Amino acid sequence: MDVSLSEARDAFEAAAGRFDTMLTALTDEQLLARTRCRGWVVSDVVAHLHLGLSEMITGFAYRVEGPPDTDAATYWQRSSAPDPDADIAQIRFARLLSSAYGRPSGLVRHVRPTLAALRRFVADADEGCVLFQGHTLTMGNFVATWVVEIALHHLDVLPELPGMPEPPLALVVRTLDGLRGTSDRPDGWDDVTYALIGAGRVPADLPGFPLLG
C-alpha cells in the first residue's frame, strides 16, 4: 500500500489539526478522563503520543537513497509476539511521564509546539526515502503511518469526552484494507467500529484481528 506524499500531507494536516483543536479545548479534569487504553487516562495517552511525535521528527533527518522495504500497511505488521512485560513497562512509563507535570494542561503546552513543528516539517517535505525504526519508507508512507497513529490515539481518548471532534479515518480504513487485502467488512461496521476493532481496542472473535500491531 503506497500513499503519495501529496495525499499523506493533506491527511496529516487534517489529523494533526483536528487533534490540536481538541487539545486546546481540554480542561485539566478532562485530561484525567478514562480512555480506551488499559491503565491510561487522557493525559497518559497524550504523553505517549508526544514521545512518538518527537521520534517522528528524527525521521526527517535520516534521509536515505532507498529502495523502500516497508510500505504504509506492512509497517504495522508485528515482527514478534506481544511482550506483556514490555507493555506494562510502557503503560507505567507514560503514566509517570504525564504525572510529572503539576497540572495535566502543562503537558499540553509541551505537545502543541511539537505538533506545530511537525505540521511544518510535513508541509515542507519533499520526495525520497527515510530510515525510521529500522525500516526504509518513502516519505509519503512514513507520513501516512503517523496519520494512523494520531487518528487511533485520538479515538482512544474520546470515551468520556462528549462533543469533542472525531479524527479523520480515511487512511486508517485504507491501511486496514491493505493489511486484510480486501475492502469488504462485516455488515454494520462503520469506520469508527472498523478502526477500533482493527486496532484491538474492541474485541472481535474474527480471524486475523487485531491488525495494527
URBEL-V421654 format. One record per residue. RES is the residue in one small letter. SS is DSSP state (@ for helix, = for strand, . for the rest). PHI is phi in whole degrees, -180 to 180 (none if undefined). D_CENTER is the distance of its C-alpha to the mean C-alpha in Angstrom with 2 decimals. Layout:
BEGIN
res:RES ss:SS phi:PHI d_center:D_CENTER
res:RES ss:SS phi:PHI d_center:D_CENTER
END
This chain:
BEGIN
res:m ss:. phi:none d_center:17.39
res:d ss:. phi:-105 d_center:17.69
res:v ss:. phi:-114 d_center:16.04
res:s ss:. phi:-66 d_center:18.34
res:l ss:@ phi:-62 d_center:17.53
res:s ss:@ phi:-61 d_center:18.89
res:e ss:@ phi:-66 d_center:16.69
res:a ss:@ phi:-64 d_center:13.47
res:r ss:@ phi:-62 d_center:14.84
res:d ss:@ phi:-64 d_center:15.60
res:a ss:@ phi:-67 d_center:12.32
res:f ss:@ phi:-66 d_center:10.52
res:e ss:@ phi:-61 d_center:13.32
res:a ss:@ phi:-66 d_center:13.09
res:a ss:@ phi:-69 d_center:9.48
res:a ss:@ phi:-66 d_center:10.06
res:g ss:@ phi:-64 d_center:13.55
res:r ss:@ phi:-70 d_center:13.01
res:f ss:@ phi:-65 d_center:10.73
res:d ss:@ phi:-65 d_center:13.49
res:t ss:@ phi:-59 d_center:16.12
res:m ss:@ phi:-65 d_center:15.08
res:l ss:@ phi:-57 d_center:15.07
res:t ss:@ phi:-66 d_center:18.53
res:a ss:@ phi:-95 d_center:19.86
res:l ss:. phi:-76 d_center:18.98
res:t ss:. phi:-89 d_center:22.03
res:d ss:. phi:-58 d_center:22.45
res:e ss:. phi:-65 d_center:23.26
res:q ss:@ phi:-66 d_center:20.19
res:l ss:@ phi:-70 d_center:18.04
res:l ss:@ phi:-104 d_center:19.89
res:a ss:. phi:-76 d_center:19.20
res:r ss:= phi:-68 d_center:18.17
res:t ss:. phi:-126 d_center:14.69
res:r ss:. phi:-82 d_center:13.74
res:c ss:. phi:-93 d_center:12.88
res:r ss:. phi:-54 d_center:16.24
res:g ss:. phi:83 d_center:17.89
res:w ss:. phi:-119 d_center:15.54
res:v ss:= phi:-94 d_center:16.37
res:v ss:@ phi:-57 d_center:14.27
res:s ss:@ phi:-64 d_center:15.08
res:d ss:@ phi:-67 d_center:14.05
res:v ss:@ phi:-63 d_center:10.44
res:v ss:@ phi:-63 d_center:10.66
res:a ss:@ phi:-63 d_center:12.44
res:h ss:@ phi:-62 d_center:10.03
res:l ss:@ phi:-65 d_center:7.19
res:h ss:@ phi:-61 d_center:10.28
res:l ss:@ phi:-60 d_center:11.28
res:g ss:@ phi:-66 d_center:8.37
res:l ss:@ phi:-66 d_center:8.95
res:s ss:@ phi:-64 d_center:12.57
res:e ss:@ phi:-69 d_center:12.37
res:m ss:@ phi:-58 d_center:10.96
res:i ss:@ phi:-56 d_center:14.20
res:t ss:@ phi:-65 d_center:16.26
res:g ss:@ phi:-61 d_center:15.25
res:f ss:. phi:-71 d_center:17.26
res:a ss:. phi:-87 d_center:20.22
res:y ss:. phi:-104 d_center:20.40
res:r ss:= phi:-82 d_center:21.73
res:v ss:= phi:-132 d_center:23.59
res:e ss:. phi:-73 d_center:25.98
res:g ss:. phi:95 d_center:24.32
res:p ss:. phi:-77 d_center:24.65
res:p ss:. phi:-67 d_center:21.07
res:d ss:. phi:-116 d_center:20.78
res:t ss:. phi:-144 d_center:17.30
res:d ss:. phi:-115 d_center:15.77
res:a ss:. phi:-70 d_center:12.49
res:a ss:. phi:-96 d_center:13.20
res:t ss:@ phi:-65 d_center:15.08
res:y ss:@ phi:-54 d_center:12.50
res:w ss:@ phi:-86 d_center:11.01
res:q ss:. phi:-75 d_center:14.55
res:r ss:. phi:-67 d_center:15.61
res:s ss:. phi:-92 d_center:18.52
res:s ss:. phi:-150 d_center:19.95
res:a ss:. phi:-70 d_center:20.42
res:p ss:. phi:-57 d_center:18.36
res:d ss:. phi:-114 d_center:19.93
res:p ss:@ phi:-57 d_center:20.57
res:d ss:@ phi:-65 d_center:21.88
res:a ss:@ phi:-66 d_center:18.87
res:d ss:@ phi:-64 d_center:16.64
res:i ss:@ phi:-65 d_center:19.15
res:a ss:@ phi:-61 d_center:19.29
res:q ss:@ phi:-66 d_center:15.57
res:i ss:@ phi:-60 d_center:16.01
res:r ss:@ phi:-64 d_center:19.13
res:f ss:@ phi:-63 d_center:17.87
res:a ss:@ phi:-64 d_center:15.20
res:r ss:@ phi:-66 d_center:17.96
res:l ss:@ phi:-66 d_center:20.50
res:l ss:@ phi:-64 d_center:18.52
res:s ss:@ phi:-67 d_center:17.86
res:s ss:@ phi:-75 d_center:21.47
res:a ss:. phi:-71 d_center:22.90
res:y ss:. phi:-84 d_center:22.78
res:g ss:. phi:-60 d_center:25.91
res:r ss:. phi:-134 d_center:24.05
res:p ss:@ phi:-55 d_center:20.39
res:s ss:@ phi:-64 d_center:20.62
res:g ss:@ phi:-63 d_center:21.40
res:l ss:@ phi:-64 d_center:17.84
res:v ss:@ phi:-58 d_center:16.74
res:r ss:@ phi:-67 d_center:19.39
res:h ss:@ phi:-89 d_center:17.78
res:v ss:@ phi:-72 d_center:14.20
res:r ss:@ phi:-62 d_center:15.45
res:p ss:@ phi:-64 d_center:17.39
res:t ss:@ phi:-64 d_center:14.57
res:l ss:@ phi:-64 d_center:12.52
res:a ss:@ phi:-64 d_center:15.89
res:a ss:@ phi:-63 d_center:16.61
res:l ss:@ phi:-68 d_center:13.56
res:r ss:@ phi:-62 d_center:14.53
res:r ss:@ phi:-71 d_center:17.93
res:f ss:@ phi:-58 d_center:17.01
res:v ss:@ phi:-67 d_center:15.27
res:a ss:@ phi:-62 d_center:18.22
res:d ss:@ phi:-95 d_center:20.67
res:a ss:. phi:-66 d_center:19.25
res:d ss:. phi:-121 d_center:21.72
res:e ss:. phi:-64 d_center:21.93
res:g ss:. phi:135 d_center:22.07
res:c ss:= phi:-123 d_center:20.15
res:v ss:= phi:-128 d_center:18.21
res:l ss:= phi:-102 d_center:18.34
res:f ss:= phi:-145 d_center:15.14
res:q ss:. phi:52 d_center:15.12
res:g ss:. phi:81 d_center:18.33
res:h ss:= phi:-115 d_center:17.29
res:t ss:= phi:-106 d_center:18.67
res:l ss:= phi:-128 d_center:16.66
res:t ss:= phi:-66 d_center:17.85
res:m ss:@ phi:-58 d_center:16.39
res:g ss:@ phi:-61 d_center:15.30
res:n ss:@ phi:-69 d_center:13.47
res:f ss:@ phi:-59 d_center:11.90
res:v ss:@ phi:-64 d_center:10.60
res:a ss:@ phi:-62 d_center:9.60
res:t ss:@ phi:-63 d_center:7.27
res:w ss:@ phi:-80 d_center:5.29
res:v ss:@ phi:-61 d_center:6.00
res:v ss:@ phi:-63 d_center:4.62
res:e ss:@ phi:-59 d_center:1.01
res:i ss:@ phi:-64 d_center:3.24
res:a ss:@ phi:-63 d_center:5.36
res:l ss:@ phi:-67 d_center:5.13
res:h ss:@ phi:-70 d_center:5.48
res:h ss:@ phi:-62 d_center:7.77
res:l ss:@ phi:-61 d_center:9.57
res:d ss:@ phi:-58 d_center:9.91
res:v ss:. phi:-90 d_center:11.97
res:l ss:. phi:-84 d_center:14.19
res:p ss:. phi:-53 d_center:16.90
res:e ss:. phi:-113 d_center:19.27
res:l ss:. phi:-124 d_center:18.43
res:p ss:. phi:-62 d_center:20.62
res:g ss:. phi:89 d_center:20.87
res:m ss:. phi:-77 d_center:17.49
res:p ss:. phi:-67 d_center:15.88
res:e ss:. phi:-86 d_center:13.52
res:p ss:. phi:-78 d_center:10.60
res:p ss:. phi:-71 d_center:11.70
res:l ss:. phi:-119 d_center:11.04
res:a ss:@ phi:-59 d_center:13.23
res:l ss:@ phi:-75 d_center:11.02
res:v ss:@ phi:-63 d_center:9.40
res:v ss:@ phi:-61 d_center:13.12
res:r ss:@ phi:-64 d_center:14.30
res:t ss:@ phi:-66 d_center:12.19
res:l ss:@ phi:-62 d_center:13.55
res:d ss:@ phi:-60 d_center:16.91
res:g ss:@ phi:-64 d_center:16.87
res:l ss:@ phi:-70 d_center:16.38
res:r ss:@ phi:-85 d_center:19.06
res:g ss:. phi:79 d_center:21.30
res:t ss:. phi:-160 d_center:22.07
res:s ss:. phi:-99 d_center:21.05
res:d ss:. phi:-71 d_center:23.29
res:r ss:. phi:-146 d_center:22.00
res:p ss:. phi:-57 d_center:24.08
res:d ss:. phi:-58 d_center:25.89
res:g ss:. phi:91 d_center:24.42
res:w ss:. phi:-88 d_center:20.73
res:d ss:. phi:-82 d_center:19.20
res:d ss:@ phi:-63 d_center:15.74
res:v ss:@ phi:-65 d_center:14.36
res:t ss:@ phi:-60 d_center:16.37
res:y ss:@ phi:-61 d_center:15.35
res:a ss:@ phi:-65 d_center:11.58
res:l ss:@ phi:-67 d_center:12.43
res:i ss:@ phi:-71 d_center:14.98
res:g ss:@ phi:-63 d_center:13.18
res:a ss:. phi:-95 d_center:10.49
res:g ss:. phi:80 d_center:13.52
res:r ss:. phi:-77 d_center:13.21
res:v ss:. phi:-123 d_center:16.53
res:p ss:. phi:-69 d_center:19.16
res:a ss:. phi:-145 d_center:20.92
res:d ss:. phi:-83 d_center:24.00
res:l ss:. phi:-132 d_center:23.31
res:p ss:. phi:-63 d_center:23.52
res:g ss:. phi:93 d_center:20.46
res:f ss:. phi:-100 d_center:17.93
res:p ss:. phi:-75 d_center:15.29
res:l ss:. phi:-109 d_center:13.99
res:l ss:. phi:-91 d_center:10.46
res:g ss:. phi:-83 d_center:11.59
END
